[in-house]
Amino acid sequence: MRFPSEIVVDRFLPTARAMLARELSDRGLTQQEIADHLGVTQAAVSKYVGGDVTLETRFSEEPRLRSAVERIATGFAEGSMDAYEALGELLGVIRAFEDRGPICEIHEEQVPALAGLGCDLCVRGYDESVADERAVLSAVRKATRLLADESAMAEYVPNVGTNVGMALPHPGDELDVAAVPGRVHAMRGRIDVPANPEFGGSQHVARTILAANSVDSSVRAGLNLTTDDGLLAAARDRGIDPLAFDAGYDDRRERLESAFRERGAVPPVIYHEGAFGIEPITYVFGTDAVEATRFAIELASDAGDGS
């Protein structure tokens, strides 16, 4: 566990001080004068000016910090800015960097549990809704690992790729559904997961999940596979009547909602046979991403056994 403030102390502050020390040195201030402005020793300034301090490039190359450093250096050199105003300048930069900026980026690297959350913990403080986001992302990550571990599933991955999606409770749109950006693809008999899941990482799978959830709120997850007679037969052997629907994308969410309501329930398996330029696709639903994926793997196993 690591706090964003540690990143500020360990990486931002040395970078900002070194940049400022070099700017002040270029403006003719002595190392002792620079030390007085920065609140550090003359020996520390010597290291800053001499290049002995490694800059964090994600900070030093940011225009906002570069601009703030130039303003502060000019103000100190001309006597038109004091330490209070300089702190205000740098605190503004820190707040910006914590709001989906480079501090946030480094924080996610050092605390993997934050990855993919679009975390704004530093900005809004602790929010219980973040727990829902974490749970959804964790479920999708686990589901994609299950897929990747089942090499037999590669033959059921469509040419367009597979995606596993899961919605937050009471979702509104695709941004409330987590999925894998770029989709999951089959490569040389194995499944490749190109990235960690993110909210808004899918459109078609997300819209299909949203259609199901609008009729049955317990259905919050699903994945797409290629339409295969063996998979559909395996579903029927389990007493499931897969729902066939039109392949067209226009108004698909609305058409699916209508079909589910007409059926009186959301079936665990729905499919279409494709159309011009549209590959045949089957969707498998579940209450969460892991359940949906495990069910899909079971269907594939049944289909492979011919049972």
Sequence and secondary structure as in RCSB ss.txt:
>XXXX:A:sequence
MRFPSEIVVDRFLPTARAMLARELSDRGLTQQEIADHLGVTQAAVSKYVGGDVTLETRFSEEPRLRSAVERIATG
FAEGSMDAYEALGELLGVIRAFEDRGPICEIHEEQVPALAGLGCDLCVRGYDESVADERAVLSAVRKATRLLADE
SAMAEYVPNVGTNVGMALPHPGDELDVAAVPGRVHAMRGRIDVPANPEFGGSQHVARTILAANSVDSSVRAGLNL
TTDDGLLAAARDRGIDPLAFDAGYDDRRERLESAFRERGAVPPVIYHEGAFGIEPITYVFGTDAVEATRFAIELA
SDAGDGS
>XXXX:A:secstr
   HHHHIIIIIHHHHHHHHHHHHHHTT  HHHHHHHHTS HHHHHHHHHT S   HHHHT HHHHHHHHHHHHH
HHHT   HHHHHHHHHHHHHHHHTTSHHHHHHHHH GGGTTS   HHHH   THHHHHHHHHHHHHHHHHHHHH 
GGGGGGS TT B EEEE SS  SGGGEEE TT BEEETTEEE  S  EET  SHHHHHHHHHHHH TT  EEEEE
E  HHHHHHHHHTT   EE     TTHHHHHHHHHHHHTS  SEEEE  BTTB  EEEEEESSHHHHHHHHHHHH
HHHHHT 
